[in-house]
Amino acid sequence: MTATDELRNELRALLDEVIPAEGTESDTRFSDAELNMMLKNARNIYAAASEGWIRKAAMFQKEAGKMQSYSIGQESYTFAKATEMMEYALKMAETYSRMAASSMGSMILCITPPEVL
């Protein structure tokens, strides 16, 4: 696929990586160049989204050892565990993989009628 601004924006939305207001691509997990590569290598937008979610799962795996909760005085904060986030990302990848397979587009068949005697 050829990457366009519209496709990049759509892919960012499917990956839940929308650029915040007054932000830039560096405020997300994926640069425009990375999205362009995913789009270039994919047969459709859903295949690109599946690859993106697999990459996000790998990112979550790298973050597994980081802080998961902390407390200040009487306030405490708990974040989602990296393993749960990774499982979610892999489920999203599988969902988009199925969507990519089911939206492969039209096929043209050429059928030659049999000769009748």
For each residue, the residues with C-beta under 8 A, 3 or more apart:
1: 7 39 40 42 43 44 45 48
2: 7 39 40
3: 7 8 35 36 39 40
4: 7 8
5: 8 9
6: 9 10
7: 1 2 3 4 10 11 39 45
8: 3 4 5 11 12 32 35 36 39
9: 5 6 12 13
10: 6 7 13 14 45
11: 7 8 14 15 35 38 39 45 48 49 52
12: 8 9 15 17 18 19 28 30 35
13: 9 10 16 18
14: 10 11 45 46 48 49 52 96
15: 11 12 29 30 49 52 53 56
16: 13
17: 12 28 29 30 52
18: 12 13 28
19: 12 23 24 25 27 28
20: 23 27
21:
22:
23: 19 20 27 28
24: 19 27
25: 19 28 30 31 32
26: 31
27: 19 20 23 24
28: 12 17 18 19 23 25
29: 15 17 56 59
30: 12 15 17 25 34 35 38 52 55
31: 25 26 34 35
32: 8 25 35 36
33: 36 37
34: 30 31 37 38
35: 3 8 11 12 30 31 32 38 39 48 52
36: 3 8 32 33 39 40
37: 33 34 40 41
38: 11 30 34 35 41 42 48 51 52
39: 1 2 3 7 8 11 35 36 42 45 48
40: 1 2 3 36 37
41: 37 38 48 51
42: 1 38 39 45 47 48 51 100
43: 1 47 100 104
44: 1 47 48 100 103 104 105
45: 1 7 10 11 14 39 42 48 49
46: 14 49 50 96 97 99 100 103
47: 42 43 44 50 51 96 97 100
48: 1 11 14 35 38 39 41 42 44 45 51 52
49: 11 14 15 45 46 52 53 92 96 99 100
50: 46 47 53 54 93 94 96 97 100
51: 38 41 42 47 48 54 55 93
52: 11 14 15 17 30 35 38 48 49 55 56
53: 15 49 50 56 57 89 90 92 93 96
54: 50 51 57 58 89 90 93
55: 30 51 52 58 59
56: 15 29 52 53 59 60 89
57: 53 54 60 61 86 89 90 93
58: 54 55 61 62
59: 29 55 56 62 63
60: 56 57 63 64 82 83 85 86 89
61: 57 58 64 82 86
62: 58 59
63: 59 60 66 82 85
64: 60 61 82 83 86
65: 82
66: 63 82
67: 70 79
68: 78 79 81 82
69: 76 77 78 79
70: 67 76 77
71: 74 75 76 77
72: 75 76
73:
74: 71
75: 71 72
76: 69 70 71 72
77: 69 70 71
78: 68 69
79: 67 68 69
80: 84 85
81: 68 84 85
82: 60 61 63 64 65 66 68 85 86
83: 60 64 86 87
84: 80 81 87 88
85: 60 63 80 81 82 88 89
86: 57 60 61 64 82 83 89 90
87: 83 84 90 91
88: 84 85 91 92
89: 53 54 56 57 60 85 86 92 93
90: 53 54 57 86 87 93 94
91: 87 88 94 95
92: 49 53 88 89 95 96
93: 50 51 53 54 57 89 90 96 97
94: 50 90 91 97 98
95: 91 92 98 99
96: 14 46 47 49 50 53 92 93 99 100
97: 46 47 50 93 94 100 101
98: 94 95 101 102
99: 46 49 95 96 102 103
100: 42 43 44 46 47 49 50 96 97 103 104
101: 97 98 104
102: 98 99
103: 44 46 99 100
104: 43 44 100 101
105: 44
106:
107:
108:
109:
110:
111:
112:
113:
114:
115:
116:
117:
